[in-house]
Amino acid sequence: MQIGRKTGLVLEGGGMRGVFTSGVLDAFMKHELYFPYVVAVSAGACNGLSYMSRQPRRARYSNIDMLQKYDYISLKSLLTQGSIFDPNILYERFPNEIVPFDFDTYRRNPGVFEMVATNCLTGRVEYLSEKDDARRLTAIVKASSSLPYVSQITYVDGVPMLDGGIVDSIPVVRAIDMGFSPNVLILTRNRGFRSSEPDIKVPKLFYGEYPRLRVALSRRVEEYNKQLELVERMEDWGEVVCIRPERPMEVERICRDVDKLERLYEEGFLLGEKFCMNRK
């Protein structure tokens, strides 16, 4: 595939499965492969930020090395800070102290970077971008990555928001609507995967003041499976190219096993290199 000025890049989320995406993006940066438009969800948004700021292995450090050192996934964090992923480490110390985010390079990047979040008031998807305000940028990526039930709601421009994957897990339609085609999709599930989890009506005990959010959560699995079917049809028709794990998936959305994460990262890096080399 030739990467032109109308080729888009779509990054799925998936929690800790996102280490696969960070591996692919590190390979892209090694080969200086960049896209004019990137749209990313949840963990994809976190990884995409380091790609847009041209900082190789930064996302890998966050997902693997830092997990070993700081153990930022815990019930203690959920009880004390409202999120199972320690928000102080991930959204304050990491971008500002541990491996500072290169905001100047990000701001100068001519590419468009959109992050997907779910508006809790409307239950609908929001596509957000920011190139000037670092704090708003952090709020957007935090909102996009705020998993329901195990993360606090994040406010962007005064609007309560949660994980974009609730409504649009693989935003390829958004990329097409923005005028980008064909698209490269980095996915975090094997081809043929369909979620077998049942959709259930979310009781008022959860998000009682956001009835439309509860409706969206009640349809989440059905909508995700529909997106997977669409993506595979588009792939078969040659409309998209998918880079996805080929080995049996052993990493779940919340995973603390560093060996499994390392293997998934390496698989992503190798497949990213293969994609780059096949273009030459």
N, C-alpha and C positions, 0 to 999 in steps of 0.2 A: 504493500500500500504506500502510495506517495502522500506525504504529509504536506498539505497545501494550506492556503490562508482560509479555507473553508472546512478544514478538518477539525473536529472537536474531540475532546477527551472527557470521558464520563467515569467517575470514581464512585463505586458502591461503598457502603459502610460495612458494618459487621462486627463492631467491637474489636476485640483482639485479633480477629481474623484479618484485620487491616494491616498486619505486619506483612502479608503477602503483597499488598499494594505498595507499601514502602519499599519492598525489594524491587518491584517492577520500576518504580519511579527512580530509584537509585541507579538502575541500569540505564534508564532514559537519560539521566543527567550525565552519566559517564560518557554516553555517546552524543551528548549535546542535542538530544531530541526534545523539542519543545513545541507546544501547540498554541494556536492563537486564542483558543477558548477552552476553559476547563470548568466543568460543573461537578460538584462533589457533595457527598452526603456523609454526615456523622464522622466516623473514623476516617473516611475518605477525605473529608474536609481538613482534618488535622494533618494528614499526610500531604494533602495538596498544598497546604501553606508552605511547607518546607521545599516542595518542588517549585512553587512560584517564587520563593525567595532564593532559589538556587543554592540550597544548603544540603549537599549529599550526606547521607547517613545520619542526619539530624533526627528524622522520624524513627529510624531504627534504634537510635540511642534512647529515645523516649519510650519506645515500645518494649525493648528488651533489656538493655543495660540499666536503665533507670528503674525498671521494675525490680530488678535484682537488688539494687542499692537502696531504694526507698520503699519498696513493697506498698505501692500506692493503691492497691485494690484490696479493700478490707471491709468487714462489717463495722469495724470501729469507725471508719470514715463515714459510712452510711448513717450511723447513729449520731455522730458528733457534728457532721457537716452536711448531712442530707444527701450524700452521693457516695456510691460504692467506689467510684474513682475519685481519689482525693483531689478536689478542685484547687486547693491552695498550691499543691505541688505542680499540677498539670497546667494551670492557667495563670499562675502568678510567678512561682519560682522558676519553672522550666523556661518560659519565654523571656524572662527578665534577668535571671541570674545563672542558671545551670548551663544552658546552651542558648544564649540570647538570639531571638528572632531578628533577622536582618531586614528590618522594616524598610530601610531606604532602598535596598535592592528590590524588594517586593513592590514598593511604590513605583519604581522606575520600570518595572516589567510592563511591556505594552500589552500583554495578553489579558484577556478578561477572565476573572475568576469568580464564579458564583457558588455560594453555599446554600444548601437546602435545609429549611427548618419548617416546623409545623406550628401554625398559629393556633394557640389554645382556645382563643375566643371563637374563631370561625371553623376550626377543624380542617382548615385548608393549608395547602403548601405555600411557602414563601421562598422566593429565590433572591438572596441578598448578596451584596458585594460592598466592599469598602477599600479605598486606596489611600485615604488621607488621615483618618482617625484611628490610631492604634488601639485605643480602648474599645471603640465600637467594633473593630475587627475581632478582638478577643471575645467580645460578647456574642458575636454572630457564630464563631466557630464553637463556642461553648454551648450555645443554643442548639446548633445542629447536632451536637454530640451528646445532648442530655437525654439519656435513655429513660423511657417512661418507667415509673414505679421505683427505680433505684437512683434517680437523680432529681435534684431540685429543678423547678421551672426557672428558666433564664429569661430575663427581660431585655428586649432589644427595642430601642426607641419607645420604651414604656409599654411594649406589647409582650405578654407572656408567651413564651415559645418553648418547644421541646424538639426532640430528635426529628430530623427531616424524613427518616426512614419510615415513620408512621404512615406517611401518605405517599411518598415518592422515593422508593429505595434505589431505583436505577433510572435516573432522570434523562434517558436518551430522547424522549419526546421533547423535553425542554431544549436540548441541544438542537434538535431539528427545527423547532419553532424559532430559535434564535438565528437560524440560517446556516447551521453547520451540518454538513453531510459530505462524505461518510464520517462515521464516528468510531473511535477506538474505545472499547469498554474494558475497564479493569474490574473484574468481578471477584467475589470472595467465596463463591460456592462452586462446586464441581458442576459441569454440564449435566442436565437431567435431574438436578435436585429440585424437589418440591417440598415445602413445609407440610408436615402432617399434623401440626398443632391445630387444635380446633379453635375457631373464632368463637368467642363468648361475649355476651352482653356485659359490658363493664358496669358494675354496680355503683350507686351514688357514693359509696364509701370512698371511692377513688375519683378524684377530680370532680367533686360534686358541683362546683361552681362553673364547670366547663362542659356542658352537655354535648356540644358539638365535637369536642375532643374525644369524649367517651364513644361517640358514634364512630369516629375515625379509628379509634383503637379496636373497636368491635369488628371492624372489617379488615384489619391489617393483614392477616394471613392470606385471605382471599385475594386482596389486591396485589400482594407480593407475588403470589403464584401466577397471577395473570401477567405481571411484568416479566417474569421468567419465561413464560410461554412466548410472549411477544419478542423478547430478545433472541430466543433460539430460532424463531421464524425469520427474523431479520438477518441473523447470522447465516442461516441456510440460503437466503436469497442474495447474500453478498452485500447487504446494506451496512453491516457493521462488522468489525473485527473484534473478537473477544479474547482477552487474556485472562485466564482463570486457572485455579489450581487443577492439576491433573492427578496428583496423588490423592488417595482417600483422605478426606478432611478429618483431622484429629484435634483441631483447635475450635473451641466454642466461643460465643460472644464474650464471655468472661472467663479468662484463662490465666493462670499464674505459673504454668509449667514452661520454664524458659527454654528447655530443650525442644519442646514442640514448637514454640514460637520461632526459635532459631531455624528449624528445618523449614518452616513455612516461609520465612523471610528468604532463605537461600533459594527455595523453589521459585519465588517471585522474581528474584534477581536473575536467575538463569533463564527464565522464560522471557523476561524483559530484554536480556541480551540477545536471545534468539530472534525476537521480533526486530530488534535494531539491525542485526546482521542480515536478516532476510530482506531488508529494504535496500541493501547495497548491491 
